[in-house]
Amino acid sequence: MTSTTSTRGTSGTEAPPETETRRVELLIGGMTCASCAARVEKKLNRMDGVTATVNFATEKARVTYPPGVQVSDLIDTVVRTGYTAEEPPPPEPEPAAQDTPAGASGSSPAEDPELAAARRRLTVSALLAVPVVLLSMVPVLQFDNWQWLALTLAAPVVVWGGLPFHRAAFTNARHGAATMDTLVSVGTLAAFGWSLWALFLGDAGMPGMHDEFRLTVSRMDAASTIYLEVASGVVAFILLGRYLEARSKRRAGAALRALLELGAKDVAVLREGREVRIPVAALAVGDRFVVRPGEKIATDGTVVEGASAVDASMLTGESVPVDVGVGDAVTGATVNAGGRLVVEATRVGADTQLARMAKLVEDAQNGKAQVQRLADRISAVFVPVVLLIALGTLLTWLFVSGDVTASFTAAVAVLIIACPCALGLATPTALMVGTGRGAQLGILIKGPEVLESTRRVDTIVLDKTGTVTTGRMTLQEVHASEGTDEKELLRLAGALEHASEHPVARAIAAGAEEAAGPLPAVEHFENVPGRGVRGRVEGHEVAVGRLFDDLPDGLPEDVARARHAAEAAGRTAVVVGWDGAARGVVAVADAVKDTSAEAVRQLRALGLRPVLLTGDNRAVAESVARTVGIDADDVIAEVLPEDKVGAVRRLQAEGRTVAMVGDGVNDAAALATADLGLAMGTGTDAAIEAGDLTLVRGDLLVAADAIRLSRRTLSTIKGNLVWAFGYNVAALPLAAAGLLNPMIAGAAMAFSSVFVVSNSLRLRRFR
């Protein structure tokens, strides 16, 4: 998977002009806490013309840089700061899986080597630290010279188990910086060093020495006090916290990885009438490929042969397969659930809907909400402040009490309990899980700033055609006059309209064919502009449209009444007749989607006021509004495409915060103007680009889900930040006051990060 967003020219393409800024994504290694990310970001942003955002959770830096700067310069800057950096490697082509059924699962991916190494270090450290803690806490277990066994077990934990902290602290010190690792390393080494002094030079090494566990600092003889359980226990606790945090972060990004792995790996392409299996990466636009039942569709394309049902649940969240036939568009990574299809590729590689979805999700996960930037600024200065507080605690205790042991214990507790990691993880982990869950449900959130918008929105403007309605004319009503067979009326009207390309004609023909069966042939077909069509069908002179309006006696009363009623209901009504007499009326309309009324109800439940916006006449608009439950006062009708922006701005001028849902080219400007734009993924590329949220499935219900998910994600972020801030505000004074044993402080610090990540993971259960 490539994460590069650089606009630099690649092989075979023209490089951008030298005046353009460029973008690149770098993988940053060696970061262990939010203050690390803040340091890297600060150093990059000091370069001339460079703007960088570093995300601790995703371990990536998104950098915009001018032509005079090279990527190697950016990498050198990160390395000089004490970390590693590299561009994401290009995706390796998957080997073609011969005769592998689509959807068959291969071997499970190997475990992340870093995660496996962290688990080994944790396991060994925990096995050694537990006896040390038990011996130190339970006096009854303390035999003669137990302290030397405790030293033997604790030394590997502090030296080898804590090596990642010591190494990172040393590297940061060389660069004049201090991070979370500095606090852990200084705290545990101080506790271990004190213990060595007490054992070898003090009285703690004498046979018969006893110790016991205390929740608060103790006032004891310094020469007979050891902190081996603190040194080893804190290392084990923090290793446990780091391991759980890393595993949870991996789970948080699982949705994006699953999205990227959805696509087919190989495809059967037609070459001179023969099927040739090639890797999907080798597909080109215009290639025709075969999709058998049960296989994944390799890329976006158009069906040129066959008919089937396509299961798009993994891409859109829609559980019901959709019927497709010749001329229908299909999307890569969806599954052919029925018959054999031949598809012509229209988009490949990074242009496919799957690739664009993954890119949108990744962009959102790498972004930063405004509230996270505040947390980052705090994290950047947090560690130096904690070091000063620890020094102040030590000096204050010495001045007030004169007790060296109590002073040292309180200072170590301050060092160990401070944890900026929870601050750094609060936003990105929730964002990773929320956007990943959204992708699984067919909701693409473009960035963290969108979440803030969903909270403020109070009005939602719904474009009618293609959003509330299907966007396709369908046969709605048939009225046959007395003595005329309804099926015969449909057969003759459908046969005549079948020869026309007008949308109303196509709707009548399709409805007639479905209701009355195969349609007869037409002779002497004639289109009368603005009036209708006529021709000979089965020996009758048939006419459809307004060609009967000029009859001497006018339309029969029942036919005129039926046409008027259909038009009053917002439908397009046409008169059908033959042999000089009007025989009935057929009415067509852009049908309201089945889920639109429920969607409007859910939007109201979210505190939003729905407004219907359309270019259709008011009668049609009000009919649709009544059907879905929108008030007539909230209908804006007969609006030209270029005036939709004005309609949104008028609502904003009234003090409303406006969201808009649309799908057409003429909706793009209005979507961009609205405070929150929701673009139907079934719509045009222009609308999707302009929207803040993309609804992959063309269902208005998803709009309500999108707003609920965005609000839930935002509330999770805020809950995380409240916990992270509150924890540090409460914990540091307790530690400085001597009310916390350093080992308890270490456990609390380790689990504060785990709590934040676990809280974010609850978003995976969003329905």
C-alpha positions in Angstrom: 0.0 0.0 0.0 1.4 3.4 -0.9 0.6 6.4 1.2 2.4 8.9 -0.9 0.5 12.1 -1.7 3.4 13.8 -3.4 2.6 15.5 -6.7 6.0 14.9 -8.1 6.3 13.5 -11.5 6.9 9.8 -11.7 8.3 7.7 -14.4 6.6 8.3 -17.7 4.8 11.4 -16.5 5.6 15.0 -16.7 7.0 16.6 -13.6 5.0 19.5 -12.1 6.1 23.0 -12.8 8.8 24.3 -10.5 6.4 26.8 -9.0 4.2 24.2 -7.5 4.4 23.0 -4.0 4.6 19.2 -3.5 3.4 16.8 -0.9 4.8 13.6 0.5 4.1 11.2 3.2 6.9 9.9 5.4 6.9 6.9 7.7 8.5 8.0 11.0 10.2 5.5 13.2 11.3 5.7 16.8 8.4 7.8 18.1 7.3 6.5 21.5 4.9 9.3 22.7 3.1 12.4 21.6 6.0 14.7 22.6 8.2 12.8 20.0 5.6 13.6 17.3 5.5 17.2 18.4 9.4 17.5 18.2 9.5 16.0 14.7 6.6 18.3 13.5 8.3 21.4 15.0 11.7 20.6 13.4 10.1 20.0 9.9 8.0 23.2 10.2 11.2 25.2 10.8 12.4 24.5 7.3 11.7 27.3 4.8 8.4 26.8 3.0 7.7 23.4 4.7 4.4 22.6 6.4 4.2 19.3 8.2 1.7 17.4 10.3 3.0 14.4 12.3 0.5 11.8 13.6 1.7 9.7 16.5 -1.0 7.1 16.1 -0.4 6.4 12.4 3.4 7.1 12.7 3.3 9.2 9.6 4.3 12.8 8.6 2.4 14.6 5.9 4.6 17.2 4.5 4.0 20.0 1.9 7.3 21.4 0.6 8.5 23.9 -2.0 10.5 23.0 -5.2 13.8 24.0 -3.6 13.5 21.3 -1.0 14.1 17.6 -1.7 12.6 14.7 0.1 16.0 13.7 1.2 16.3 17.0 3.0 13.1 16.3 4.9 14.4 12.8 5.9 17.8 14.2 7.0 15.9 16.7 9.2 13.9 13.9 10.9 17.1 11.8 11.4 19.0 14.8 12.9 16.0 15.1 15.4 16.7 11.5 16.5 14.2 9.5 14.6 14.0 7.6 11.3 12.1 8.5 8.2 11.4 7.0 4.8 8.9 7.2 2.0 6.3 4.4 2.0 7.5 1.6 -0.4 5.4 1.1 -3.6 2.9 -1.8 -3.4 4.4 -5.1 -4.4 2.4 -6.8 -7.1 0.5 -9.8 -5.8 1.4 -13.1 -7.6 -1.5 -14.4 -9.6 -3.4 -17.0 -7.7 -4.1 -19.7 -10.2 -7.6 -21.2 -10.0 -8.2 -19.6 -6.6 -11.9 -18.9 -6.1 -12.7 -15.3 -5.4 -13.3 -14.6 -1.8 -11.2 -17.6 -0.6 -9.1 -16.7 2.3 -5.4 -17.5 2.1 -3.0 -18.0 4.9 -3.4 -15.5 7.7 -0.9 -12.6 7.5 2.3 -13.0 9.6 2.2 -11.1 12.9 3.8 -7.7 13.0 7.5 -8.4 13.9 7.6 -5.3 16.2 4.5 -6.5 18.0 6.0 -10.0 18.4 9.3 -8.5 19.8 7.3 -6.3 22.2 5.4 -9.3 23.5 8.6 -11.3 24.1 10.2 -8.4 26.0 7.0 -8.0 28.1 6.7 -11.8 28.8 10.3 -12.1 30.1 10.2 -8.9 32.1 6.8 -9.8 33.7 8.0 -13.3 34.6 11.1 -11.8 36.4 9.3 -8.8 37.9 6.4 -10.6 39.5 8.6 -12.5 42.1 10.4 -9.3 42.9 7.1 -7.5 43.6 5.8 -10.3 45.7 9.0 -10.6 47.7 9.0 -6.9 48.4 5.3 -6.5 49.2 4.7 -9.6 51.3 6.9 -9.8 54.4 6.0 -13.4 55.1 7.9 -14.4 51.9 11.0 -12.6 52.8 13.6 -15.2 53.8 17.2 -14.4 54.8 19.0 -12.6 51.9 15.9 -12.4 49.8 17.0 -9.0 48.7 19.9 -10.4 46.7 17.5 -12.8 44.8 15.3 -9.8 44.1 18.3 -7.9 42.8 19.3 -10.8 40.5 15.7 -10.9 39.1 15.3 -7.2 38.8 18.6 -6.3 37.1 17.6 -7.9 33.7 14.2 -6.3 33.8 15.6 -2.8 34.4 18.6 -3.1 32.0 17.2 -5.3 29.2 13.5 -4.9 29.6 13.8 -1.1 29.9 16.4 -0.9 27.1 14.0 0.7 24.7 13.3 3.5 27.2 17.0 4.0 28.0 18.1 4.0 24.4 15.4 6.5 23.4 16.2 8.7 26.4 19.9 8.7 25.5 19.1 9.6 21.9 16.8 12.4 22.9 19.4 13.7 25.4 22.0 13.9 22.6 19.6 16.1 20.7 18.9 18.3 23.7 15.3 16.9 24.2 13.3 15.0 26.8 10.3 12.7 26.1 8.2 10.2 27.9 11.1 7.8 27.7 13.3 10.2 29.6 10.8 10.2 32.5 10.6 6.4 32.6 14.4 5.9 32.2 15.4 8.5 34.8 12.8 7.2 37.2 13.6 3.5 37.0 17.4 4.0 36.9 17.2 6.3 39.9 15.2 3.6 41.8 17.6 0.9 40.7 20.6 3.0 41.5 19.4 3.9 44.9 18.8 0.1 45.6 22.3 -0.7 44.5 23.8 1.9 46.8 21.7 0.7 49.7 22.5 -2.9 49.1 26.3 -2.6 48.6 27.2 0.5 50.6 24.2 0.7 53.1 22.5 -1.6 55.5 19.9 -3.1 53.0 22.2 -6.0 52.1 22.4 -7.3 55.7 20.8 -10.8 56.4 17.4 -10.6 58.0 16.5 -7.3 56.3 12.7 -6.9 55.9 10.6 -4.6 53.7 6.9 -4.0 53.1 4.6 -2.4 50.5 3.2 1.1 51.2 0.7 3.0 49.1 2.3 6.4 50.1 5.9 7.5 50.6 7.6 6.2 53.7 9.9 7.8 56.2 12.6 5.2 56.7 16.4 5.0 57.0 17.7 5.8 53.5 20.5 3.3 53.8 18.1 0.4 54.5 15.5 1.2 51.8 15.4 -0.5 48.4 13.2 0.2 45.4 13.7 -3.0 43.3 10.0 -3.6 43.1 9.5 -0.1 41.8 12.3 -0.3 39.2 11.2 -3.7 37.9 7.4 -3.3 38.4 7.3 0.0 36.6 9.2 -1.3 33.6 6.9 -4.3 33.4 3.7 -2.2 33.7 4.9 0.3 31.1 5.9 -2.5 28.7 2.4 -4.0 29.2 0.8 -0.6 28.5 3.0 -0.1 25.3 2.1 -3.6 24.1 -1.6 -3.3 24.6 -1.5 0.2 23.1 0.4 -1.1 20.0 -2.0 -4.0 19.6 -5.0 -1.7 20.0 -3.6 0.8 17.5 -3.2 -2.0 15.0 -6.8 -3.0 15.6 -7.8 0.6 15.2 -6.3 0.7 11.7 -7.7 -2.8 10.8 -10.7 -1.3 8.8 -8.4 0.6 6.4 -6.2 -2.5 5.9 -9.3 -4.6 5.3 -10.5 -2.0 2.8 -7.2 -2.1 0.9 -7.3 -5.9 0.8 -10.8 -6.2 -0.6 -9.7 -6.1 -4.2 -9.2 -9.1 -6.4 -5.6 -10.2 -6.9 -5.9 -11.6 -10.5 -8.4 -11.5 -13.4 -9.4 -13.5 -16.5 -8.9 -11.1 -19.4 -10.2 -11.8 -22.9 -7.4 -11.9 -25.4 -8.4 -12.8 -29.0 -11.4 -14.8 -27.7 -9.4 -16.6 -25.0 -9.3 -16.1 -21.3 -5.8 -15.2 -20.0 -5.3 -14.8 -16.2 -3.2 -11.8 -15.3 -2.5 -9.8 -12.1 -5.1 -7.0 -11.6 -2.2 -4.5 -11.6 -1.7 -5.3 -15.3 -5.3 -4.4 -16.3 -5.7 -1.4 -18.6 -8.8 0.8 -19.4 -10.7 -0.9 -22.2 -9.7 -4.4 -21.4 -12.6 -6.9 -21.2 -12.5 -9.5 -18.4 -14.7 -12.4 -17.3 -16.3 -12.5 -13.8 -17.7 -15.9 -12.9 -20.3 -16.5 -10.1 -18.6 -16.1 -6.7 -15.6 -14.1 -8.0 -14.7 -10.5 -7.2 -15.0 -7.9 -9.9 -11.5 -6.9 -10.6 -12.0 -3.2 -11.3 -14.6 -0.5 -12.1 -16.2 -1.1 -15.4 -19.4 -1.6 -17.5 -21.1 -4.9 -18.2 -21.0 -5.7 -21.9 -22.3 -9.3 -21.7 -24.5 -11.2 -19.2 -26.7 -10.5 -16.3 -26.3 -11.1 -12.6 -26.7 -9.8 -9.0 -23.8 -8.1 -7.4 -23.1 -8.1 -3.7 -21.5 -4.8 -2.7 -21.9 -5.2 1.1 -18.2 -5.1 1.8 -17.9 -1.8 0.0 -21.2 0.0 0.7 -22.7 -1.7 3.7 -25.7 -2.6 1.6 -26.7 -6.2 2.4 -29.1 -6.7 -0.6 -27.4 -7.7 -3.9 -28.1 -5.4 -6.8 -29.2 -6.7 -10.2 -27.0 -5.7 -13.2 -27.1 -6.2 -16.9 -25.6 -5.0 -20.1 -24.8 -1.3 -19.9 -24.8 -1.2 -16.1 -21.8 0.1 -14.2 -20.1 -2.2 -11.7 -17.5 -1.5 -9.0 -14.2 -3.2 -8.3 -14.0 -5.5 -5.2 -17.8 -6.3 -5.3 -18.8 -9.9 -5.7 -20.6 -11.5 -8.6 -23.4 -13.4 -6.8 -25.2 -14.8 -9.9 -24.4 -15.4 -13.6 -21.3 -15.0 -15.7 -20.4 -11.4 -16.6 -18.1 -9.8 -19.2 -17.0 -6.4 -18.0 -15.1 -3.7 -19.8 -12.7 -1.8 -17.5 -13.3 1.9 -17.2 -11.1 2.7 -14.3 -8.0 1.0 -13.0 -5.4 1.4 -10.3 -5.6 4.6 -8.2 -8.7 5.8 -10.2 -11.0 3.0 -9.0 -13.7 3.7 -6.4 -12.0 1.3 -3.9 -8.6 3.1 -4.2 -10.3 6.5 -3.9 -12.2 5.3 -0.8 -9.0 4.1 0.8 -7.3 7.4 0.0 -10.1 9.4 1.5 -10.0 7.3 4.7 -6.2 7.5 5.0 -6.3 11.2 4.4 -8.8 11.6 7.2 -6.9 9.4 9.6 -3.7 11.4 9.0 -5.4 14.7 9.6 -5.7 16.6 12.9 -8.7 18.1 14.5 -8.4 21.5 16.0 -8.7 20.2 19.5 -5.8 17.7 18.9 -3.5 20.6 18.0 -4.0 22.0 21.5 -3.1 18.6 23.0 0.0 18.5 20.8 1.2 21.9 22.1 0.7 20.8 25.7 2.6 17.5 25.0 5.5 19.4 23.5 6.2 21.2 26.8 4.9 18.6 29.1 8.0 16.5 29.8 10.4 19.4 30.6 7.7 20.8 32.9 7.4 17.4 34.7 11.2 17.2 35.1 11.1 20.6 36.8 8.1 19.5 39.0 10.1 16.3 40.0 13.1 18.4 40.9 10.9 20.9 42.8 9.2 18.0 44.6 12.6 16.6 45.7 13.9 19.9 47.0 10.6 20.9 48.7 10.4 17.6 50.6 14.0 17.8 51.6 13.4 21.4 52.9 10.1 20.7 54.7 10.8 17.2 56.1 14.5 16.6 55.8 13.6 13.0 55.0 15.8 11.8 52.0 13.8 8.6 51.5 10.4 10.3 51.4 11.8 13.1 49.2 13.3 10.6 46.7 10.1 8.4 46.6 7.8 11.4 45.9 10.2 12.7 43.1 10.3 9.3 41.4 6.5 9.0 41.6 6.2 12.3 39.8 8.6 11.2 37.1 6.8 7.9 36.5 3.1 9.0 36.7 3.4 11.7 34.1 2.0 10.5 30.8 1.5 12.7 27.7 0.9 9.5 25.6 -2.8 9.6 26.4 -3.0 13.1 25.1 -1.4 12.2 21.9 -3.6 9.1 21.3 -6.9 10.7 22.3 -7.8 12.1 18.8 -6.0 9.9 16.3 -7.1 6.6 17.7 -10.8 7.6 17.8 -10.4 9.1 14.3 -8.8 5.9 13.0 -11.6 3.7 14.4 -14.4 6.1 13.4 -13.3 6.6 9.8 -12.5 2.9 9.4 -15.9 1.9 10.7 -17.5 4.5 8.4 -15.7 3.0 5.4 -17.2 -0.4 6.3 -20.6 1.2 6.3 -20.1 3.1 3.1 -19.4 6.5 4.8 -16.2 8.3 3.9 -15.3 11.1 6.3 -12.8 13.4 4.5 -11.1 14.9 7.6 -11.2 15.6 11.3 -12.6 19.1 10.8 -15.7 17.6 9.4 -16.6 16.1 12.8 -16.8 19.6 14.3 -19.2 20.7 11.5 -21.6 17.8 12.2 -22.0 18.9 15.8 -23.0 22.5 14.7 -25.4 21.7 11.8 -29.1 22.4 12.5 -30.5 22.5 8.9 -30.1 19.9 6.2 -30.9 20.7 2.5 -31.9 17.7 0.4 -31.5 17.8 -3.3 -34.6 16.1 -4.7 -33.5 14.3 -7.9 -31.2 11.3 -7.2 -31.1 12.0 -3.5 -34.7 11.9 -2.2 -36.0 10.3 -5.4 -34.4 7.6 -7.6 -33.6 10.1 -10.4 -35.3 7.8 -13.0 -38.8 8.2 -14.4 -41.0 5.2 -13.7 -44.6 4.3 -14.5 -46.8 5.2 -11.5 -50.4 5.1 -12.6 -52.7 3.9 -15.5 -56.2 5.0 -16.0 -58.3 3.3 -18.8 -61.7 4.8 -19.7 -64.8 2.7 -19.6 -64.8 -0.1 -22.2 -61.0 0.0 -22.6 -58.8 -2.8 -21.3 -56.0 -1.4 -19.1 -53.5 -4.0 -20.4 -54.3 -3.2 -24.0 -53.9 0.5 -23.3 -50.4 -0.2 -21.9 -49.4 -2.5 -24.7 -50.2 -0.1 -27.5 -48.8 3.0 -25.6 -45.7 1.0 -24.6 -45.1 -0.2 -28.2 -45.3 3.3 -29.6 -43.1 4.9 -26.8 -40.5 2.1 -27.2 -39.5 3.8 -30.5 -38.7 7.1 -28.6 -35.6 8.0 -26.6 -37.4 10.6 -24.4 -37.1 9.7 -20.6 -40.9 9.7 -20.2 -41.3 7.4 -23.2 -38.7 5.0 -21.9 -40.5 4.9 -18.5 -43.8 4.1 -20.2 -42.2 1.4 -22.4 -40.4 -0.2 -19.5 -43.5 -0.2 -17.3 -45.7 -1.6 -20.2 -43.2 -4.4 -21.0 -43.1 -5.4 -17.3 -46.9 -5.4 -16.9 -48.2 -6.5 -20.3 -45.3 -8.7 -21.7 -43.6 -8.4 -25.1 -44.5 -5.3 -27.1 -45.7 -5.4 -30.7 -43.9 -3.7 -33.6 -44.6 -0.1 -34.7 -45.0 1.2 -38.3 -44.9 4.7 -39.6 -43.6 6.1 -36.3 -43.6 9.9 -36.1 -42.5 12.3 -33.5 -44.5 15.6 -33.3 -42.2 18.1 -31.4 -43.8 19.4 -28.2 -47.0 17.4 -28.8 -46.2 13.6 -28.6 -45.7 10.6 -30.9 -48.0 8.6 -33.2 -47.8 5.5 -35.4 -49.5 2.3 -36.5 -49.6 -0.6 -34.0 -51.4 -3.9 -34.8 -53.6 -2.0 -37.3 -54.5 0.9 -35.0 -53.5 4.5 -35.5 -52.1 5.1 -32.0 -51.1 8.5 -30.5 -49.6 9.4 -27.1 -49.2 12.9 -25.7 -51.2 16.1 -26.2 -52.3 15.2 -29.7 -55.9 14.7 -28.5 -56.2 18.2 -27.0 -57.5 19.6 -30.3 -60.5 17.2 -30.5 -63.7 19.1 -31.3 -65.4 17.8 -28.2 -62.3 17.9 -26.0 -61.2 15.0 -23.9 -63.7 12.6 -22.4 -64.6 13.8 -18.9 -63.0 10.8 -17.0 -59.8 11.1 -19.1 -59.5 14.9 -18.4 -60.2 14.3 -14.7 -57.5 11.5 -14.5 -54.9 13.7 -16.2 -55.7 16.7 -13.9 -55.4 14.5 -10.8 -52.1 13.0 -11.9 -50.6 16.5 -12.6 -51.9 17.8 -9.3 -50.0 15.0 -7.6 -46.8 16.1 -9.3 -46.7 13.4 -12.0 -46.2 13.7 -15.7 -49.5 12.6 -17.3 -49.9 11.7 -21.0 -53.1 10.8 -22.9 -53.2 7.6 -24.9 -55.7 6.9 -27.7 -56.2 5.2 -31.0 -58.4 5.4 -34.0 -59.2 9.1 -33.3 -60.4 8.6 -29.7 -58.7 9.2 -26.3 -58.8 6.0 -24.3 -57.0 6.7 -21.1 -54.0 8.3 -19.2 -50.7 7.0 -18.1 -48.7 8.9 -15.5 -45.0 8.7 -14.8 -42.9 10.3 -12.1 -39.4 10.3 -10.5 -40.2 7.8 -7.8 -39.4 8.5 -4.1 -36.8 6.1 -2.8 -38.2 3.6 -0.3 -36.0 4.7 2.5 -36.3 8.5 2.1 -39.3 9.0 4.5 -37.5 7.0 7.3 -34.3 9.0 6.6 -36.1 12.3 7.0 -37.6 11.0 10.3 -34.1 10.1 11.6 -32.7 13.4 10.5 -35.4 15.2 12.5 -34.5 13.0 15.5 -30.9 14.2 15.2 -32.2 17.8 15.6 -32.0 18.7 12.0 -34.6 20.7 10.0 -35.0 19.1 6.5 -35.4 21.4 3.5 -36.2 20.1 0.0 -34.4 21.9 -2.9 -35.3 21.2 -6.5 -35.5 22.8 -9.9 -38.9 21.1 -10.5 -42.2 22.9 -10.3 -43.7 23.5 -6.9 -46.5 21.0 -7.3 -44.0 18.2 -8.0 -41.8 19.3 -5.1 -44.6 19.6 -2.6 -45.9 16.1 -3.6 -42.5 14.6 -2.9 -42.2 16.6 0.4 -45.6 15.3 1.6 -44.5 11.8 0.8 -41.3 12.0 2.9 -42.6 14.2 5.7 -41.1 17.6 4.9 -43.2 20.7 5.6 -44.4 22.7 2.7 -42.8 25.8 4.2 -39.4 24.0 3.8 -39.7 23.4 0.1 -37.5 25.5 -2.2 -38.7 24.8 -5.8 -38.1 26.0 -9.4 -34.5 26.8 -8.6 -32.0 26.9 -11.5 -28.8 24.9 -11.0 -26.7 28.1 -10.7 -29.1 29.4 -8.0 -28.7 26.5 -5.6 -25.7 28.2 -4.0 -27.8 31.3 -3.4 -30.5 29.2 -1.7 -27.9 27.7 0.7 -26.5 31.2 1.4 -29.9 32.6 2.1 -30.4 29.9 4.8 -27.0 30.7 6.2 -27.9 34.4 6.3 -30.9 33.5 8.5 -28.4 32.2 11.1 -28.7 28.5 10.2 -25.7 26.1 10.0 -26.4 24.2 6.8 -25.6 20.7 5.6 -26.5 19.7 2.1 -27.0 16.3 0.5 -26.6 16.1 -3.3 -25.3 14.0 -6.2 -25.2 16.0 -9.4 -22.7 18.3 -11.2 -25.1 21.1 -10.5 -24.9 20.3 -6.7 -21.1 20.6 -6.5 -21.0 24.4 -5.8 -23.8 24.2 -3.3 -22.1 21.2 -1.5 -18.9 23.3 -1.2 -20.8 26.4 0.0 -22.7 24.5 2.7 -21.2 24.2 6.2 -21.2 20.5 5.7 -21.5 18.8 2.3 -22.7 15.2 2.0 -22.2 13.8 -1.5 -23.9 10.7 -2.8 -21.3 8.2 -4.0 -23.7 7.2 -6.8 -23.5 10.7 -8.1 -20.9 12.6 -10.2 -17.2 12.9 -9.4 -17.6 16.7 -9.1 -20.2 16.3 -6.3 -18.0 13.7 -4.5 -15.0 16.0 -4.6 -16.9 19.0 -3.3 -18.5 17.1 -0.4 -17.1 16.7 3.2 -18.7 13.3 3.6 -19.2 10.8 0.8 -22.1 8.3 1.1 -21.0 5.4 -1.1 -24.5 3.9 -1.2 -27.1 6.1 -2.8 -29.4 5.9 0.2 -30.5 8.9 2.2 -30.6 6.8 5.3 -26.8 6.7 5.2 -26.8 10.5 5.6 -28.4 10.1 9.1 -25.9 7.3 9.9 -23.0 9.5 8.7 -24.0 12.4 11.0 -24.6 10.0 13.9 -21.2 8.3 13.4 -19.4 11.7 13.1 -21.0 13.0 16.2 -20.2 9.8 18.1 -16.6 10.0 16.9 -16.3 13.6 18.1 -17.8 12.8 21.5 -15.3 9.9 21.8 -12.4 12.3 21.1 -13.7 14.7 23.7 -14.2 12.0 26.2 -10.6 10.8 25.6 -9.2 14.3 26.0 -11.2 14.9 29.2 -9.8 11.7 30.6 -6.2 12.4 29.5 -6.2 16.0 30.8 -8.1 15.1 34.0 -5.7 12.2 34.7 -2.6 14.3 34.6 -4.2 17.2 36.4 -5.2 14.9 39.3 -2.2 12.5 39.3 0.7 14.9 39.4 -0.4 16.7 42.6 -1.0 13.4 44.3 2.4 12.1 43.4 4.1 15.4 44.4 2.3 15.3 47.8 3.7 11.8 48.4 0.3 10.1 48.3 1.3 7.6 45.6 3.8 4.7 45.6 5.9 4.9 42.4 4.9 1.4 41.3 1.2 2.3 41.6 2.0 5.5 39.6 3.6 3.4 36.9 0.6 1.1 36.6 -1.8 4.1 36.4 0.4 5.8 33.8 0.6 2.7 31.6 -3.2 2.0 31.7 -4.2 5.6 31.0 -3.1 5.2 27.4 -4.7 1.7 27.2 -8.0 3.3 28.5 -7.9 6.0 25.8 -7.3 3.4 23.0 -9.9 1.0 24.4 -12.5 3.7 24.6 -11.9 4.6 20.9 -12.3 0.9 19.9 -15.9 1.0 21.1 -16.6 2.8 17.8 -16.1 -0.5 16.0 -19.5 -1.5 17.4 -21.3 1.4 15.8 -24.4 0.3 13.9 
